[in-house]
Amino acid sequence: MKPGYCGSVHDYRVLDSAVLHHGWCYDLTAETVAMPGGGSARREFLDHCGAVVTVPLDEEGRVGLIRQYRVPPKELMWEFPAGLRDVQGEDPAAAARRELAEEVDLAAADLVKLGEFYTTPGISNELIHYFLATGLTPVPEADRHERTDEETCIELVWWDLDKALAAVADGEIRNGVCALALNLTRLHLERR
């Protein structure tokens, strides 16, 4: 038997769980989990409400990116309209449509799910649902969301998909969620 190979699937059951801090969209949680070989380990992680990201794709095949300030890295970052799944019981597709309207004043005739992925599974259970939005039209002025805080200065910029993918490789786009969304979009378009 190879060193470190358990041979069968181990039941990593939670033996103990406690919330260490309650945050606005996550809890810092500590769990003690049964480990292979009879031991246990305590792990702290962010128990996150989840999120959605929406890739607006116009009729010319360009993707709509926004530049938004992010507090943890202290940077303005290129990203897609995205947001928390913080409305109780809201379907991910409805949340994606809501965020598209709130952040860039667009409605989508068609929404295709590109997948769902964990952002940083070593420290968080945040699951992001990725969508591609097409058939875009402006949200009527009277129905637009009033933006506050770091969302106040959001500007939508249309990028050629190849240029945006090159910007990931060149380090201009440093948001991992955005990089994955661009690649998922490319894969989806190639398979059509």
QUIDAMO-V442698 format. One record per run of one state. SS is the DSSP state (H for helix, E for strand, - for the rest). FROM is the first residue (numbers start at 0). LEN is the number of residues. If there is no record, write none. Layout:
[[SS/FROM/LEN] [SS/FROM/LEN]]
This chain:
[[-/0/13] [E/13/9] [-/22/3] [E/25/9] [-/34/1] [H/35/3] [-/38/1] [E/39/9] [-/48/2] [E/50/7] [-/57/4] [E/61/9] [-/70/4] [E/74/5] [-/79/1] [E/80/4] [-/84/7] [H/91/13] [-/104/1] [E/105/13] [-/118/5] [E/123/1] [-/124/2] [E/126/12] [-/138/2] [H/140/3] [-/143/5] [H/148/3] [-/151/4] [E/155/5] [H/160/9] [-/169/6] [H/175/16] [-/191/1]]
